[in-house]
């Protein structure tokens, strides 16, 4: 196997591992019951306001973001984009099914806190892995890159990601309030932690771990 094949194999493995980590992250957030991730918060808020199913609205949002990506940072679209969109939900469902239905583990407060910390860790590491692999990323993960490009790199990805995450949480909360929905179903301490720390964690793992792997 020549060097190009080795590099491709390594990138493919990093992309798939990153998506696996994101699936574990989403499942861990759900098990923790401390709130959903930032993007899901917005989609739950809006879908409740317009009386549309969450899955349908999220699909529409991903499609809209993909169109924006196509005309701005087209390099972010690739095999990883499709694998991410198809597999993450099923991986998260599998994690929840394994812990709740098969192992029948009661999620006590210490376990919920542990699940939250695991979710945070795997979120940052997962995105860092498939971003550096450069084989396509999830539509929402490219929003920070779009902001970075639009500001001509004055806002680096970690800060751009915090801005986008906080913005979508605020949007989700506002739409939930307008529809008189239950805020507790879309936002919690986990949502706040995800919005404030996911960008810096992604940047940390990119700089100190995943970029060195290539």
N, C-alpha and C positions, 0 to 999 in steps of 0.2 A: 504493500500500500504506500503510494507516494505521499508527499507532504500535503498536497491539496486535498487528497482523499481523507487523510487523517484530520485535517482542519475541518472539513465538511462534516465528518462523523462526530467530531467533538462538538461542533455548533449544533448539530441535530440533537445530540444527547442533552446539551444544555437547554435547548428550546423545549424538549419534551419534559425534562426534569422541572423546568420553571413552571410549565403548565400544571404538572402534577402538584407542585407546591402551592399553586394558586387554588387548585381544587381542595387541598387540605386546609388552606387558609379560610376559604368560604365555609367549608364544613365546620371548622373550629369556631368561627364567628357565630354560626347558627347554634352550635352546641352551647356556647357560652351564654347565650340569651342576654347579652349586654348591648344589643343594637347591631344593625347591619352596616355594611361598608358604605362609604360616601355616595358612590354612584347608585347603589341600590336604594339608598335613602331618597334620593331625588326621584327615581323612577316609581317608587311606591307612593310618594306624595302626589306626583302628577297623575299617575294611573287612577288613584283613588278619587282625585278631583274631577277627572273627565269620565269616570265610570267605565274604564277599559281594563281588561285583564293585565296583570303585571307583565306576563310573558310577552303579550302582543306589543305593549308599549315599549318594553326594553328592546325588542327586536327592531321596532321603528327607530328608536334612538340610536341603536348601533348602526343601522343603515344610514341615518343622517350623518353621523360622525364619520362613517366610511367614505361618504361622498366628499366631505370636507377634507379628509386625509388624502383622498385621491388627487385633489387639486392643490394641496399644500406640501405634505410630507409623504409622497407616494411610496417612498422606500420603506415605510413602516408596514405596508401591506405585504403579506407573504403567506407561506404555508402555516406559520405559527398563528396567524390571525384566524384562519379557518379552524384549526385544531382547538384553539382557545375558545372560540365561540361555541363549538360543538361539544367539547368534552368537559369544561369546568363545572357546569351544572350537574352533569351526571356523576362526576367525581365527588362533588360535595354531597349529593344524595347518597352515594355509597358510604361515605364517612359517617353520615348521620344514621343510616340504616345499620351499619356495623356496630356502632356504639349504643344506639337506643334499642334496636330490635333483636340483634344477635347476642351481643355481650350484655345487654340490659343494664347498662351502667347508670346509676343514679347520679345526676350532675349536681353534686353538692357545691357550695360556694367556692371552696378551694379548687375543685376541678373546673368550675366555670372560669375562675381567674386564670388557671393554667391554660385553658382552651383559648382565652382571649390573648394571652401572651404568645402562645404558639401561632395563633392567627396573625398577629402583628409581625412576628419573626418571618413566617413563611410568605407573607404578603410582600415584604421588602425583598427577600431573597429570590422569590419566584420571578418577580418583575425584572429584577437585576439580571437574572440568568437569561431570560429570553430576549431582553433588550440587547444585551451584549452579543448573544448568538446571532442577532441581525437576520432572522428568518421570518419576521412578521410578528406584530404584537397585537394585543386586544385593542379594539377601537378606542375605548376610553383612556387607556394607558398612553395613547399618542397625543392626547389633548395637551399635556404638559410640554411635549416636544413642539407642538404647534405654537404654544405661547412663547416658548424659548426662541423659535424662529422669528415670530412676529416682532419680538423685542430685540432682534439682532443679538441674541445671546447675553443681553443685559440681565435678563432673569434666567438663571440656570434652572435645570430640570427640577431640582429639589424644591426650590421656592415656587416655581411655576406649578408644580404638582400640589403643593399646599394651597395655593390660591384657587386652583380648579376644584380641589376636594372641599374646601370650606364653602366655595360658591355653590356647589351642587347640594351640599347639606342645607344651606340657607334656603335654596329654592325648594327643596323637598319639604322643609318645615313650613314655609309660607303656603305652599299648595295644600298641605295637610290641614293647616289652620283654617284656610278658606273653605275647605270641604267639611270642617268640623270633625275631622278624623281623630283617631287616637294616636297622639304623638309617641307614646310609649312603644308602639308597634314599629316605628321607623327610625327612632333615634335613641341612643343610650350612650353610656360612657365608652363603649367600644367604637361607636360611630365617631365620637369626638377624637379618640385616640388615633383612629385610622386617618381622619382628615388632617390632623396636626403632625403626625409622625411618619406617615407612610412615605412621603417624598424624601425626607432626610434619610430614612432607612434604606430606600432604594439606592440613593446616591452613595451611601456608606458601603453597601455590599458591592455596588458596581466598582467603586474605586479600590476597595481593599480585598475583594474576593474574585468576582467574576471576570473582570478585565485581565487579571493575572492568570486566569485559567486558559486564556487564549494566547 
